[in-house]
Amino acid sequence: MGYTIHSEHGCVQMGLTLDEAVHELLSADGYRYEWRMDDDGYVKLYTSHHSANSSGGSGTLSPTHYAGYNLDEIMKRIIEQRWHGLCASLDADYAAWEIEAELGL
């Protein structure tokens, strides 16, 4: 199953794995992120509040509410959200939306 990253301007990249799609969303425009795991295997996502491209730089990483013991489940929750103006969809869903848009449906 592949993922497409897109914005309101169209497709950015297609055919990504779940890991690749999450990386593209979280690191868009110079934002930084990091996965941290404690001794018990609990994983938490940390992200920067600013882009590295901003005048102040990306700054420090802060914890988010995305956390748990199953990294795949956390990543699936992440791709359901808009990040830095980008969205992720299944490749097949995005292709169907493009066809509908071209047909004016």
Secondary structure, 3 states (H helix, E strand, C coil): CCEEEEECCEEEEEEECHHHHHHHHHCHHHCCEEEEECCCCCEEEEEECCCCCCCCCCCCEEEEEEEECCHHHHHHHHCCCCECCEEEEEHHHHHHHHHHHHHCC
